[in-house]
């Protein structure tokens, strides 16, 4: 096996991993989870404090 063939396998494998991640991210089942994770950066309060207030 020469270096060029190995590089080709790595390139194809990386591309398939990228497609898998994109497919996982855009599935409807993950939408709520990913939107919640995206909003965590914008929240002023830590998640534990915000959840405690919601339960009260």
C-alpha positions as CSV (number, residue, x, y, z in Angstrom):
1,X,0.0,0.0,0.0
2,X,1.5,3.3,-1.0
3,X,1.1,6.7,0.6
4,X,-1.3,8.0,-2.0
5,X,-3.8,5.1,-1.5
6,X,-3.6,5.7,2.3
7,X,-4.3,9.4,1.9
8,X,-7.3,8.5,-0.4
9,X,-8.7,6.3,2.3
10,X,-8.3,8.9,5.0
11,X,-9.9,11.5,2.7
12,X,-12.9,9.3,2.0
13,X,-13.2,8.3,5.6
14,X,-13.2,11.9,6.8
15,X,-15.8,12.9,4.2
16,X,-18.1,10.1,5.4
17,X,-17.6,11.1,9.0
18,X,-18.5,14.7,8.0
19,X,-21.7,13.5,6.2
20,X,-22.6,11.4,9.3
21,X,-22.3,14.4,11.6
22,X,-24.3,16.6,9.2
23,X,-27.0,14.0,9.0
24,X,-27.1,13.6,12.8
25,X,-27.3,17.4,13.3
26,X,-30.2,17.9,10.9
27,X,-32.4,15.0,12.0
28,X,-35.7,16.2,13.4
29,X,-35.3,14.1,16.5
30,X,-32.3,16.2,17.6
31,X,-33.7,19.6,17.0
32,X,-35.0,20.3,20.5
33,X,-31.8,19.2,22.1
34,X,-29.5,21.1,19.8
35,X,-31.6,24.3,20.1
36,X,-31.5,24.1,23.9
37,X,-27.7,23.6,23.7
38,X,-27.4,26.6,21.4
39,X,-29.4,28.8,23.8
40,X,-27.2,28.0,26.8
41,X,-24.6,30.4,25.6
42,X,-27.1,33.3,25.6
43,X,-28.6,32.5,29.0
44,X,-27.7,34.9,31.9
45,X,-28.2,32.3,34.6
46,X,-26.5,29.0,35.0
47,X,-28.7,26.0,34.0
48,X,-29.1,24.7,37.5
49,X,-30.5,28.1,38.8
50,X,-32.8,28.5,35.8
51,X,-34.3,25.0,36.3
52,X,-34.8,25.6,40.0
53,X,-36.8,28.7,39.3
54,X,-38.9,26.9,36.7
55,X,-39.8,24.1,39.2
56,X,-40.9,26.6,41.9
